[in-house]
């Protein structure tokens, strides 16, 4: 991707349903040029625009980040973990011989049961759990507290947006047998209420991708000032307050490795940051954004 492609992807990350004229104005190109670039990016398979439903709507309000320390090869353990429906993310990182896992469940008790089952694998030697207190920022999924009440028509629209976040109001209207205007009102309500977020998802292909780094932060004092500073940083694509080994968990993105090193140093220098651990994801085994409970089997 060139610089214009990168700019378009960034726009679509924030608003996956952004119109071609609006994209054209933002990146300084023609409407037809913007449309052609969007179609090329989507057609490549590297970029998708999907609707991601809030975990509360799915009955998955309890989230945890689990580190599995493995004896022997890690790939078979990661593949075994990836088969679970309550696990949307599995990664093999740099550093220790571990598997990184995100668990989403309906309650803390269900997370506990999931962790117990993960611990049961004969190759797993240790398990470390970070409980999410609050997801502050996520360029992929919606965050914050929401009212999860939706009707059957809403569920059908959510399923359709999961498959194609840029589906037209005309196509969505045919699906639910409402007028395009009526569907537009429903979709805007779902978006405004934070029940779904429609944005670009860039696949971790290992090529033509901005480098990213996972960071775990240990803080001193009130975490709020550090959270506020990081939440306003456009290069922070994920930020969560956690309980456990780290006080904050975040993902940084940059245009080049040197930029990434500079940004990590900037995080280290923030007042209240006592310690920072970093890792990169060598291989993303599973990265599922479609709803598990809404729409059947998850799509990865």
RAGI-V79805 format. One record per run of one state. SS is the DSSP state (~ for helix, > for strand, _ for the rest). FROM is the first residue (numbers start at 0). TO is the last residue. Records with the same first field share a line. If there is no record, write none. Layout:
BEGIN
SS->FROM-TO  FROM-TO
END
This chain:
BEGIN
_->0-1  14-18  27-29  44-45  53-60  70-73  82-85  93-96  105-106  119-122  138-150  163-167  176-178  192-194  202-210  219-222  231-234  243-246  253-255  268-271  279-279  287-299
~->2-13  19-26  30-43  74-81  107-118  151-162  168-175  179-191  223-230  256-267
>->46-52  61-69  86-92  97-104  123-137  195-201  211-218  235-242  247-252  272-278  280-286
END
